[in-house]
Amino acid sequence: MYEKILRDISNEYEKKRDRKERELEYRKREVYEKIPVIEKIEEEIFKTGLSMTRNLLQNPDNYEEIARVAKEKMANLRMEKAILLTEANIDPEYLNMKYDCEVCKDKGYLENGERCHCLRQKLVSRSYQMSNIEEVIKLENFSSFDINLFSDEKIMGEDLSPRENMLDITGVVQNFINTFEERNSVNLLFYGETGLGKTFLSNCIAKELLDKGKIVVYQTAFTILDIVEKHRFQRGDLKLNEYQYNLLFEADLLIIDDLGTEVGNTFTNAEIFNIVNTRILSNKKTIISTNLGLKEISEIYTERVFSRVFQKFIPLKFYGSDLRWQ
């Protein structure tokens, strides 16, 4: 299964590059018809580069002078091309290849042979059946976040209105994102009833860090424990199980959603503790989202686990009206 996932993704990269090349060729033909001299300039740039390579092989002792003359000529040709395109109201970048990932040029691998972050995240998404998150975060991100959905009227038992509270929470979240690279042992605990924005805000964080090339695993506590059990008892695709299990500890960010919905017992509590505690010790960041209150969490996972692990988390309480009706 794991090998099939990798093959499928590799095929997608190949098809993507083919499509990008066809699109670039179409754009070139479009520009050449409008400004024929552009084609001649690009041919001259190519010939100059080819000639430089040939001359360097034949005269390695004159490397600096040959390279200087050739680069100067190519720079002048590119400048001429840019001027012509600008005069025709065409963006000079229009004739450049447009990659989805500029780091690996849509190859999936870096020049040193390592997997690019984009390939690593695709493997995570497919392996964990998380591919839908790519579509979700197109809608649920900070660009679509509307603070006005939260009431500015205080509710009984709380010092701040839901809107003021959410402003405070988003401030903490932005700081979490901005200082993500620091070894500060900062983790987040979102708690409160359903429909108050916990999942939405988790998706916002996931998008920001995915855009920065971080590896994000986003799963429910129930699914995480299913992965742990398959790994522990060697069920199903062993290689896929091993990959999924290791990523729970190695991902840059692990988001555990719906903590408390899993079947609670000594085994499950110990596994949750092991994952979270190991990540804390290795300075890997974790976000936990739960509908439970702090008292309920301490009762389910024991006071010892709660005090030892969750002291490394910033607890952020969500309250107010159910936003799903809005």
C-alpha positions in Angstrom: 0.0 0.0 0.0 2.8 2.4 1.0 4.7 1.7 -2.2 1.5 2.2 -4.3 0.9 5.6 -2.6 4.5 6.7 -3.5 4.1 5.5 -7.1 0.8 7.3 -7.5 2.2 10.5 -6.1 5.3 10.2 -8.4 3.0 9.8 -11.4 1.1 12.9 -10.3 4.3 14.9 -10.2 5.3 13.7 -13.7 1.8 14.5 -15.1 2.0 17.9 -13.4 5.4 18.7 -15.0 4.1 17.6 -18.4 1.1 19.9 -18.0 3.2 22.8 -16.9 5.5 22.4 -19.9 2.5 22.3 -22.3 1.1 25.5 -20.6 4.5 27.2 -21.0 4.8 26.2 -24.6 1.3 27.6 -25.3 2.2 30.9 -23.6 5.4 31.1 -25.7 3.6 30.5 -29.0 1.1 33.2 -28.0 3.8 35.7 -27.3 5.9 34.7 -30.4 2.9 35.4 -32.6 2.4 38.8 -31.1 6.1 39.7 -30.8 8.2 37.5 -33.3 11.5 39.0 -32.2 11.1 37.5 -28.7 11.5 34.0 -30.2 14.8 35.1 -31.9 16.0 36.6 -28.6 15.3 33.4 -26.7 17.1 31.4 -29.4 20.1 33.7 -29.1 20.1 33.3 -25.3 20.1 29.5 -25.7 22.9 29.6 -28.3 25.0 31.9 -26.1 24.7 29.5 -23.2 25.6 26.5 -25.4 28.6 28.4 -26.8 29.8 29.3 -23.4 29.8 25.7 -22.3 31.7 24.6 -25.4 34.3 27.3 -25.0 34.8 26.5 -21.3 35.5 22.9 -22.2 37.9 23.8 -24.9 39.6 26.7 -22.9 39.3 25.9 -19.2 42.1 28.3 -18.3 40.1 31.3 -19.6 37.1 30.4 -17.5 36.5 33.8 -15.9 36.7 35.8 -19.1 34.6 33.4 -21.2 31.9 33.3 -18.5 31.9 37.1 -18.0 31.4 37.8 -21.7 28.7 35.2 -22.1 26.8 36.3 -19.0 27.0 39.9 -20.0 25.6 39.1 -23.4 22.7 37.0 -22.0 21.9 39.7 -19.4 21.6 42.3 -22.3 19.4 39.9 -24.3 17.1 39.3 -21.3 16.9 43.0 -20.6 15.9 43.6 -24.2 13.2 40.8 -23.9 11.9 42.3 -20.7 11.5 45.7 -22.3 9.7 44.4 -25.3 7.3 42.4 -23.1 6.6 45.4 -20.8 5.9 47.6 -23.8 3.3 45.0 -24.9 1.8 45.0 -21.4 2.9 41.4 -20.8 4.4 40.4 -17.5 8.0 39.2 -18.1 7.3 36.3 -15.7 4.7 35.1 -18.3 7.3 33.2 -20.2 8.8 31.5 -17.1 7.8 28.1 -15.9 5.2 28.4 -13.0 5.8 25.7 -10.5 3.5 24.7 -7.6 6.6 24.1 -5.5 9.6 26.4 -6.3 11.8 24.4 -4.0 11.9 21.2 -6.0 10.5 22.5 -9.3 7.6 20.0 -9.0 9.9 17.0 -8.9 9.3 15.9 -5.4 13.0 15.6 -4.7 15.8 18.0 -3.9 19.1 18.1 -5.8 20.7 16.1 -2.9 18.2 13.3 -3.4 16.1 14.1 -0.3 12.4 14.3 -0.4 11.0 17.8 -0.7 8.6 19.0 2.0 5.8 19.0 -0.6 6.3 15.3 -1.3 6.6 14.5 2.4 3.3 16.3 3.1 1.6 14.5 0.2 2.7 11.2 1.6 1.4 12.2 5.0 -2.0 13.3 3.6 -2.4 10.1 1.6 -1.1 7.7 4.2 -3.4 9.2 6.8 -6.3 9.7 4.4 -5.9 13.4 5.0 -6.1 14.5 1.4 -9.3 16.4 2.1 -7.5 18.8 4.4 -6.0 20.5 1.3 -9.5 21.4 0.2 -10.7 22.3 3.6 -7.9 24.8 4.3 -8.8 26.6 1.1 -12.0 27.7 2.8 -11.0 27.6 6.5 -8.0 29.9 6.9 -7.2 33.3 8.3 -8.3 35.0 5.1 -11.9 33.8 5.7 -11.8 34.2 9.5 -14.5 36.7 10.6 -14.2 37.9 14.2 -17.6 39.5 13.9 -19.2 36.1 14.1 -18.4 36.1 17.8 -20.7 37.9 20.1 -19.5 41.1 21.8 -21.9 40.5 24.7 -20.5 39.0 27.9 -21.9 35.7 29.1 -22.4 34.5 32.7 -19.3 33.2 34.4 -16.8 34.7 31.9 -14.8 37.9 32.2 -14.6 38.5 28.5 -17.2 38.5 25.7 -16.8 35.6 23.1 -15.4 38.2 20.7 -12.8 39.6 23.1 -11.9 36.0 24.1 -11.4 35.0 20.5 -9.2 38.1 19.9 -7.0 36.9 22.8 -6.9 33.3 21.4 -6.0 34.4 17.9 -3.2 36.5 19.4 -1.8 33.4 21.1 -2.2 31.4 17.9 -0.3 34.0 15.8 2.5 34.0 18.3 2.6 30.2 18.2 2.9 30.3 14.4 5.5 33.1 14.4 7.7 31.4 17.0 7.2 27.8 15.7 10.9 27.3 15.0 11.9 28.3 18.5 12.7 25.6 21.2 10.1 27.1 23.6 8.0 24.0 24.4 4.8 25.9 23.6 1.8 23.7 22.7 -1.9 24.5 22.5 -4.9 23.0 24.2 -8.2 24.1 22.6 -11.2 23.1 24.8 -14.9 24.0 24.9 -18.2 22.8 23.5 -18.7 21.9 19.8 -19.3 24.5 17.1 -17.1 27.3 18.7 -14.3 27.5 16.2 -11.7 25.0 17.6 -11.5 23.0 14.3 -11.6 26.1 12.2 -8.7 27.6 14.1 -6.8 24.3 13.9 -7.2 24.4 10.1 -5.9 28.0 10.0 -2.8 27.0 11.9 -2.3 23.9 9.6 -2.5 26.1 6.5 0.0 28.6 7.8 2.5 26.0 8.7 2.0 23.9 5.5 2.7 27.1 3.5 6.0 27.3 5.4 6.9 23.8 4.4 6.2 22.1 7.7 5.0 18.6 8.0 1.5 18.6 9.7 -0.4 15.5 10.8 -4.1 16.2 11.6 -6.1 13.3 13.0 -8.7 12.5 15.6 -7.6 10.8 18.8 -9.7 7.7 17.8 -7.8 7.3 14.5 -4.4 7.9 16.1 -5.1 5.1 18.6 -6.2 2.8 15.7 -2.8 3.5 14.1 -1.1 2.7 17.4 -3.0 -0.6 17.7 -2.2 -1.7 14.1 1.4 -1.0 14.7 1.5 -2.7 18.1 -0.3 -5.8 17.0 1.2 -5.9 13.5 -2.1 -5.8 11.6 -2.5 -4.8 7.9 0.2 -3.2 5.8 3.2 -3.3 8.1 5.3 -0.7 6.1 2.4 1.7 6.0 1.7 1.2 9.7 5.3 1.8 10.5 5.3 5.0 8.5 2.1 6.3 10.0 3.2 5.4 13.6 6.6 7.1 13.3 5.1 10.3 11.9 3.0 10.7 15.1 6.3 11.4 16.8 8.3 13.0 14.0 5.8 15.4 12.3 6.7 19.1 12.9 3.1 19.6 14.2 0.6 17.0 15.4 -3.0 18.1 15.7 -5.0 15.7 17.8 -8.7 16.4 17.3 -11.6 15.3 19.5 -9.5 14.1 22.4 -11.9 12.2 24.7 -14.0 10.6 22.0 -11.7 7.5 21.9 -12.5 4.5 24.2 -10.7 5.4 27.4 -8.8 2.7 29.2 -5.3 2.1 30.7 -3.9 1.2 27.2 -5.3 4.2 25.3 -4.4 6.6 28.1 -0.9 5.4 28.2 -0.5 5.6 24.4 -1.8 9.2 24.3 0.6 10.1 27.1 3.5 8.4 25.3 2.9 10.3 22.1 2.4 13.7 23.6 5.2 13.3 26.2 7.7 12.0 23.6 6.9 15.0 21.4 7.4 17.4 24.3 10.8 15.8 25.1 11.9 16.1 21.5 10.6 19.7 21.2 7.9 18.8 18.6 4.8 21.0 18.7 1.4 19.6 19.4 -2.2 21.0 19.4 -5.0 19.2 21.2 -8.6 20.0 20.6 -11.3 18.6 22.8 -14.9 19.1 23.9 -14.0 18.2 27.4 -13.4 20.7 30.2 -10.1 20.7 32.1 -11.6 18.9 35.1 -13.0 16.2 32.8 -9.6 15.8 31.1 -7.8 15.3 34.5 -10.4 12.7 35.6 -10.1 10.7 32.3 -6.3 10.8 31.9 -5.5 10.9 35.7 -4.1 13.9 37.6 -0.5 12.6 37.2 -0.7 12.6 33.4 -2.6 15.9 33.3 -0.1 17.7 35.5 3.0 16.3 33.9 2.0 16.6 30.3 -0.6 19.4 30.1 1.5 21.9 32.0 3.4 22.2 28.7 0.2 23.4 27.0 -1.4 26.8 26.9 -5.1 26.1 27.7 -7.4 28.2 25.5 -11.1 28.0 26.4 -13.7 28.5 23.6 -17.1 29.6 24.6 -20.2 31.4 23.2 -22.9 30.5 20.7 -22.7 27.6 18.3 -21.2 29.1 15.1 -22.4 26.3 12.9 -25.9 28.0 12.8 -24.2 31.0 11.3 
